[in-house]
Amino acid sequence: MQTRRSIPTLATITSLALAAAALPAAADPAGWDILTSVELSESVGEDGEWRAAKVFPEALRAAAEETFSVTGYYVPIVPEAYTTTFLIVPTPEDCPFCGGKGGFGTSLEVTTAAPIADMPEGTELTVSGTLELMDDPQTFQSMRLTGARVTGPTS
């Protein structure tokens, strides 16, 4: 029996290319790779208290020693005209308040040096600031960007 192969038409190829272009790409994969390199584990101590343990790789510790920049998508925490604290996520689907992937995705809390005007959720932006590593055993939050400013284009 002979198998028939279908050859994609130009219209099919164009449609696929346009559909792929419409999907938001992960912003700044290198920066997010560093941010997601923390090893997290949880345990319950003999005292019955839950704890989160974090291991920060050397590359992440080095990134915290200098100005750190990352591009992501804006997620407001509290709706207000001007804000100094918000989250950025690598893709809009990682929004922790949107109920997307069936749980929390990667996010980075950002505190700016000066208030910035609110913008639509999902706006792509680049922020630069001081990466603060957080070894608090009471939370999975492992870092935040402080003293930040918007340094890149917003879409």
Secondary structure, 3 states (H helix, E strand, C coil): CCCCCCCCCHHHHHHHHHHHHHCCCCCCHHHHHHHCCCEEEEEECCCCCEEEEEECCHHHHHHCCCEEEEEEEEEECCCCCEEEEEEEECCHHHCCCCCCCCCCCCCEEEEEEEEEECCCCCCEEEEEEEEEECCCCCCCCCEEEEEEEECCCCC
